[in-house]
Amino acid sequence: MEDYVRHPKHYNQSKIEAIEAIKAALGEGFHYYLRGQVFKYLWRCEYKGNRLEDLRKAQWYLNRLIAEDVERPNG
């Protein structure tokens, strides 16, 4: 069964997952991207039809943001 929250197939069409490519491209700005994703999924969770999935996606991005922050200097 495909995991639409943590590793959707359509985000991994090559040898690198999209989130890792975005991180590489954005560098220090990556944490702003993660914050935006959390906000996006929380904002629209009531309107897309699968509220729980969007809440889980927001949680996934928040967990990733926390993990990234731990790795940042002065995190």
N, CA, C and O atoms as CSV, one atom per row, in Angstrom:
chain,resi,resn,atom,element,x,y,z
A,1,MET,N,N,0.833,-1.182,0.000
A,1,MET,CA,C,0.000,0.000,0.000
A,1,MET,C,C,0.881,1.251,0.000
A,1,MET,O,O,1.823,1.360,0.785
A,2,GLU,N,N,0.570,2.166,-0.869
A,2,GLU,CA,C,1.357,3.385,-0.983
A,2,GLU,C,C,1.136,4.287,0.228
A,2,GLU,O,O,0.018,4.411,0.726
A,3,ASP,N,N,2.217,4.915,0.695
A,3,ASP,CA,C,2.149,5.856,1.800
A,3,ASP,C,C,2.086,7.264,1.226
A,3,ASP,O,O,3.110,7.828,0.840
A,4,TYR,N,N,0.895,7.825,1.169
A,4,TYR,CA,C,0.693,9.136,0.554
A,4,TYR,C,C,1.190,10.286,1.429
A,4,TYR,O,O,1.248,11.425,0.966
A,5,VAL,N,N,1.544,10.014,2.667
A,5,VAL,CA,C,2.014,11.061,3.558
A,5,VAL,C,C,3.537,11.121,3.581
A,5,VAL,O,O,4.118,12.178,3.337
A,6,ARG,N,N,4.184,10.005,3.870
A,6,ARG,CA,C,5.632,10.022,4.056
A,6,ARG,C,C,6.440,9.837,2.781
A,6,ARG,O,O,7.486,10.467,2.623
A,7,HIS,N,N,5.983,8.993,1.876
A,7,HIS,CA,C,6.777,8.721,0.674
A,7,HIS,C,C,5.878,8.448,-0.538
A,7,HIS,O,O,5.848,7.324,-1.040
A,8,PRO,N,N,5.148,9.460,-1.010
A,8,PRO,CA,C,4.313,9.214,-2.188
A,8,PRO,C,C,5.178,8.913,-3.414
A,8,PRO,O,O,6.197,9.566,-3.637
A,9,LYS,N,N,4.772,7.939,-4.188
A,9,LYS,CA,C,5.555,7.530,-5.361
A,9,LYS,C,C,5.805,8.681,-6.322
A,9,LYS,O,O,6.883,8.779,-6.909
A,10,HIS,N,N,4.818,9.550,-6.487
A,10,HIS,CA,C,4.969,10.631,-7.457
A,10,HIS,C,C,5.992,11.686,-7.017
A,10,HIS,O,O,6.314,12.571,-7.809
A,11,TYR,N,N,6.509,11.626,-5.800
A,11,TYR,CA,C,7.564,12.527,-5.347
A,11,TYR,C,C,8.943,11.889,-5.476
A,11,TYR,O,O,9.938,12.497,-5.081
A,12,ASN,N,N,9.021,10.696,-6.013
A,12,ASN,CA,C,10.292,9.973,-6.078
A,12,ASN,C,C,10.436,9.311,-7.445
A,12,ASN,O,O,10.538,8.088,-7.541
A,13,GLN,N,N,10.443,10.107,-8.480
A,13,GLN,CA,C,10.495,9.584,-9.837
A,13,GLN,C,C,11.920,9.346,-10.330
A,13,GLN,O,O,12.115,8.737,-11.382
A,14,SER,N,N,12.896,9.810,-9.598
A,14,SER,CA,C,14.283,9.566,-9.994
A,14,SER,C,C,15.019,8.983,-8.798
A,14,SER,O,O,14.390,8.437,-7.892
A,15,LYS,N,N,16.297,9.088,-8.784
A,15,LYS,CA,C,17.072,8.480,-7.711
A,15,LYS,C,C,17.075,9.322,-6.435
A,15,LYS,O,O,17.591,8.876,-5.410
A,16,ILE,N,N,16.512,10.523,-6.479
A,16,ILE,CA,C,16.458,11.383,-5.305
A,16,ILE,C,C,15.008,11.786,-5.055
A,16,ILE,O,O,14.281,12.131,-5.986
A,17,GLU,N,N,14.602,11.739,-3.814
A,17,GLU,CA,C,13.241,12.143,-3.466
A,17,GLU,C,C,13.132,13.664,-3.587
A,17,GLU,O,O,14.100,14.379,-3.325
A,18,ALA,N,N,11.975,14.151,-3.976
A,18,ALA,CA,C,11.769,15.577,-4.234
A,18,ALA,C,C,12.166,16.440,-3.037
A,18,ALA,O,O,12.765,17.499,-3.224
A,19,ILE,N,N,11.852,16.019,-1.830
A,19,ILE,CA,C,12.171,16.823,-0.653
A,19,ILE,C,C,13.671,17.047,-0.515
A,19,ILE,O,O,14.101,18.111,-0.070
A,20,GLU,N,N,14.467,16.055,-0.893
A,20,GLU,CA,C,15.929,16.202,-0.827
A,20,GLU,C,C,16.440,17.136,-1.920
A,20,GLU,O,O,17.384,17.893,-1.693
A,21,ALA,N,N,15.833,17.090,-3.091
A,21,ALA,CA,C,16.213,18.021,-4.161
A,21,ALA,C,C,15.866,19.451,-3.772
A,21,ALA,O,O,16.641,20.371,-4.035
A,22,ILE,N,N,14.713,19.644,-3.149
A,22,ILE,CA,C,14.310,20.975,-2.691
A,22,ILE,C,C,15.278,21.479,-1.632
A,22,ILE,O,O,15.676,22.644,-1.656
A,23,LYS,N,N,15.655,20.616,-0.711
A,23,LYS,CA,C,16.617,20.998,0.329
A,23,LYS,C,C,17.938,21.435,-0.297
A,23,LYS,O,O,18.513,22.448,0.100
A,24,ALA,N,N,18.409,20.681,-1.263
A,24,ALA,CA,C,19.679,21.017,-1.918
A,24,ALA,C,C,19.580,22.350,-2.659
A,24,ALA,O,O,20.524,23.140,-2.651
A,25,ALA,N,N,18.447,22.594,-3.292
A,25,ALA,CA,C,18.278,23.820,-4.060
A,25,ALA,C,C,18.117,25.051,-3.163
A,25,ALA,O,O,18.600,26.130,-3.506
A,26,LEU,N,N,17.451,24.901,-2.032
A,26,LEU,CA,C,17.140,26.052,-1.181
A,26,LEU,C,C,18.191,26.352,-0.124
A,26,LEU,O,O,18.260,27.468,0.391
A,27,GLY,N,N,18.998,25.373,0.196
A,27,GLY,CA,C,20.037,25.604,1.198
A,27,GLY,C,C,19.458,26.092,2.517
A,27,GLY,O,O,18.584,25.446,3.094
A,28,GLU,N,N,19.946,27.238,2.997
A,28,GLU,CA,C,19.501,27.787,4.290
A,28,GLU,C,C,18.028,28.173,4.295
A,28,GLU,O,O,17.437,28.298,5.367
A,29,GLY,N,N,17.425,28.363,3.139
A,29,GLY,CA,C,16.014,28.714,3.069
A,29,GLY,C,C,15.072,27.529,3.196
A,29,GLY,O,O,13.853,27.701,3.202
A,30,PHE,N,N,15.623,26.338,3.298
A,30,PHE,CA,C,14.802,25.132,3.347
A,30,PHE,C,C,13.834,25.152,4.521
A,30,PHE,O,O,12.703,24.683,4.388
A,31,HIS,N,N,14.248,25.680,5.663
A,31,HIS,CA,C,13.346,25.690,6.827
A,31,HIS,C,C,12.124,26.571,6.576
A,31,HIS,O,O,11.054,26.299,7.119
A,32,TYR,N,N,12.263,27.623,5.762
A,32,TYR,CA,C,11.097,28.445,5.417
A,32,TYR,C,C,10.119,27.657,4.544
A,32,TYR,O,O,8.903,27.778,4.691
A,33,TYR,N,N,10.658,26.862,3.650
A,33,TYR,CA,C,9.816,25.994,2.819
A,33,TYR,C,C,9.018,25.039,3.699
A,33,TYR,O,O,7.813,24.871,3.507
A,34,LEU,N,N,9.691,24.415,4.665
A,34,LEU,CA,C,9.010,23.470,5.553
A,34,LEU,C,C,7.907,24.158,6.348
A,34,LEU,O,O,6.816,23.608,6.501
A,35,ARG,N,N,8.182,25.351,6.850
A,35,ARG,CA,C,7.164,26.103,7.588
A,35,ARG,C,C,5.970,26.415,6.690
A,35,ARG,O,O,4.821,26.334,7.125
A,36,GLY,N,N,6.246,26.768,5.450
A,36,GLY,CA,C,5.169,27.047,4.506
A,36,GLY,C,C,4.317,25.824,4.224
A,36,GLY,O,O,3.098,25.931,4.093
A,37,GLN,N,N,4.941,24.677,4.130
A,37,GLN,CA,C,4.200,23.439,3.888
A,37,GLN,C,C,3.291,23.097,5.070
A,37,GLN,O,O,2.150,22.677,4.877
A,38,VAL,N,N,3.799,23.276,6.295
A,38,VAL,CA,C,2.966,23.042,7.478
A,38,VAL,C,C,1.737,23.943,7.412
A,38,VAL,O,O,0.608,23.487,7.596
A,39,PHE,N,N,1.967,25.208,7.152
A,39,PHE,CA,C,0.866,26.170,7.073
A,39,PHE,C,C,-0.130,25.792,5.980
A,39,PHE,O,O,-1.341,25.836,6.198
A,40,LYS,N,N,0.375,25.425,4.816
A,40,LYS,CA,C,-0.487,25.076,3.681
A,40,LYS,C,C,-1.419,23.921,4.023
A,40,LYS,O,O,-2.624,23.997,3.783
A,41,TYR,N,N,-0.865,22.862,4.577
A,41,TYR,CA,C,-1.693,21.690,4.875
A,41,TYR,C,C,-2.691,21.952,5.995
A,41,TYR,O,O,-3.805,21.428,5.966
A,42,LEU,N,N,-2.305,22.755,6.982
A,42,LEU,CA,C,-3.255,23.107,8.031
A,42,LEU,C,C,-4.355,24.019,7.489
A,42,LEU,O,O,-5.518,23.884,7.869
A,43,TRP,N,N,-3.998,24.926,6.621
A,43,TRP,CA,C,-4.938,25.890,6.054
A,43,TRP,C,C,-6.030,25.202,5.247
A,43,TRP,O,O,-7.202,25.566,5.351
A,44,ARG,N,N,-5.661,24.226,4.455
A,44,ARG,CA,C,-6.631,23.650,3.524
A,44,ARG,C,C,-7.213,22.307,3.955
A,44,ARG,O,O,-7.987,21.704,3.213
A,45,CYS,N,N,-6.853,21.838,5.132
A,45,CYS,CA,C,-7.287,20.499,5.548
A,45,CYS,C,C,-8.806,20.347,5.607
A,45,CYS,O,O,-9.313,19.241,5.419
A,46,GLU,N,N,-9.521,21.396,5.855
A,46,GLU,CA,C,-10.984,21.319,5.947
A,46,GLU,C,C,-11.667,21.290,4.583
A,46,GLU,O,O,-12.861,21.002,4.499
A,47,TYR,N,N,-10.937,21.579,3.531
A,47,TYR,CA,C,-11.574,21.823,2.240
A,47,TYR,C,C,-11.268,20.817,1.139
A,47,TYR,O,O,-11.962,20.806,0.123
A,48,LYS,N,N,-10.268,19.983,1.302
A,48,LYS,CA,C,-9.850,19.077,0.225
A,48,LYS,C,C,-10.578,17.743,0.211
A,48,LYS,O,O,-10.600,17.062,-0.814
A,49,GLY,N,N,-11.165,17.367,1.318
A,49,GLY,CA,C,-11.885,16.113,1.333
A,49,GLY,C,C,-11.228,15.002,2.125
A,49,GLY,O,O,-11.877,14.005,2.441
A,50,ASN,N,N,-9.954,15.151,2.453
A,50,ASN,CA,C,-9.285,14.141,3.278
A,50,ASN,C,C,-8.526,14.863,4.389
A,50,ASN,O,O,-7.302,14.990,4.357
A,51,ARG,N,N,-9.282,15.325,5.358
A,51,ARG,CA,C,-8.748,16.148,6.435
A,51,ARG,C,C,-7.609,15.459,7.183
A,51,ARG,O,O,-6.570,16.073,7.426
A,52,LEU,N,N,-7.790,14.210,7.545
A,52,LEU,CA,C,-6.779,13.495,8.317
A,52,LEU,C,C,-5.470,13.356,7.541
A,52,LEU,O,O,-4.392,13.496,8.119
A,53,GLU,N,N,-5.553,13.085,6.252
A,53,GLU,CA,C,-4.330,12.978,5.457
A,53,GLU,C,C,-3.576,14.305,5.444
A,53,GLU,O,O,-2.353,14.320,5.586
A,54,ASP,N,N,-4.288,15.417,5.275
A,54,ASP,CA,C,-3.616,16.713,5.283
A,54,ASP,C,C,-3.032,17.034,6.656
A,54,ASP,O,O,-1.953,17.621,6.737
A,55,LEU,N,N,-3.712,16.668,7.722
A,55,LEU,CA,C,-3.150,16.880,9.057
A,55,LEU,C,C,-1.886,16.048,9.260
A,55,LEU,O,O,-0.929,16.502,9.888
A,56,ARG,N,N,-1.890,14.840,8.730
A,56,ARG,CA,C,-0.685,14.000,8.822
A,56,ARG,C,C,0.456,14.572,7.988
A,56,ARG,O,O,1.619,14.490,8.383
A,57,LYS,N,N,0.128,15.148,6.842
A,57,LYS,CA,C,1.164,15.790,6.019
A,57,LYS,C,C,1.747,16.994,6.754
A,57,LYS,O,O,2.962,17.188,6.763
A,58,ALA,N,N,0.887,17.801,7.369
A,58,ALA,CA,C,1.375,18.941,8.154
A,58,ALA,C,C,2.290,18.449,9.268
A,58,ALA,O,O,3.333,19.046,9.535
A,59,GLN,N,N,1.897,17.368,9.909
A,59,GLN,CA,C,2.712,16.790,10.983
A,59,GLN,C,C,4.055,16.303,10.435
A,59,GLN,O,O,5.093,16.497,11.068
A,60,TRP,N,N,4.035,15.673,9.266
A,60,TRP,CA,C,5.280,15.184,8.668
A,60,TRP,C,C,6.242,16.335,8.419
A,60,TRP,O,O,7.427,16.240,8.740
A,61,TYR,N,N,5.728,17.433,7.841
A,61,TYR,CA,C,6.585,18.589,7.566
A,61,TYR,C,C,7.066,19.244,8.861
A,61,TYR,O,O,8.206,19.705,8.932
A,62,LEU,N,N,6.218,19.289,9.878
A,62,LEU,CA,C,6.638,19.837,11.165
A,62,LEU,C,C,7.722,18.964,11.786
A,62,LEU,O,O,8.699,19.487,12.321
A,63,ASN,N,N,7.569,17.662,11.725
A,63,ASN,CA,C,8.607,16.765,12.242
A,63,ASN,C,C,9.917,16.952,11.490
A,63,ASN,O,O,10.991,16.934,12.091
A,64,ARG,N,N,9.829,17.131,10.190
A,64,ARG,CA,C,11.039,17.358,9.386
A,64,ARG,C,C,11.683,18.692,9.770
A,64,ARG,O,O,12.906,18.792,9.868
A,65,LEU,N,N,10.856,19.708,9.984
A,65,LEU,CA,C,11.368,21.009,10.410
A,65,LEU,C,C,12.089,20.894,11.747
A,65,LEU,O,O,13.160,21.473,11.923
A,66,ILE,N,N,11.524,20.166,12.673
A,66,ILE,CA,C,12.163,19.963,13.980
A,66,ILE,C,C,13.493,19.236,13.805
A,66,ILE,O,O,14.495,19.621,14.407
A,67,ALA,N,N,13.505,18.200,12.995
A,67,ALA,CA,C,14.744,17.448,12.751
A,67,ALA,C,C,15.808,18.333,12.099
A,67,ALA,O,O,16.982,18.271,12.464
A,68,GLU,N,N,15.398,19.145,11.147
A,68,GLU,CA,C,16.344,20.042,10.475
A,68,GLU,C,C,16.863,21.077,11.460
A,68,GLU,O,O,18.044,21.422,11.425
A,69,ASP,N,N,16.003,21.577,12.338
A,69,ASP,CA,C,16.406,22.599,13.291
A,69,ASP,C,C,17.427,22.065,14.287
A,69,ASP,O,O,18.322,22.793,14.718
A,70,VAL,N,N,17.293,20.810,14.647
A,70,VAL,CA,C,18.253,20.185,15.544
A,70,VAL,C,C,19.633,20.172,14.905
A,70,VAL,O,O,20.642,20.302,15.598
A,71,GLU,N,N,19.680,20.014,13.586
A,71,GLU,CA,C,20.948,19.945,12.858
A,71,GLU,C,C,21.556,21.322,12.594
A,71,GLU,O,O,22.754,21.424,12.328
A,72,ARG,N,N,20.748,22.381,12.664
A,72,ARG,CA,C,21.232,23.727,12.368
A,72,ARG,C,C,22.094,24.265,13.513
A,72,ARG,O,O,21.837,23.970,14.681
A,73,PRO,N,N,23.116,25.054,13.172
A,73,PRO,CA,C,23.881,25.694,14.242
A,73,PRO,C,C,22.970,26.591,15.076
A,73,PRO,O,O,22.106,27.274,14.528
A,74,ASN,N,N,23.151,26.594,16.351
A,74,ASN,CA,C,22.321,27.365,17.281
A,74,ASN,C,C,20.867,26.945,17.222
A,74,ASN,O,O,19.976,27.752,17.487
A,75,GLY,N,N,20.611,25.659,16.868
A,75,GLY,CA,C,19.269,25.113,16.743
A,75,GLY,C,C,18.547,25.113,18.014
A,75,GLY,O,O,17.395,24.681,18.070
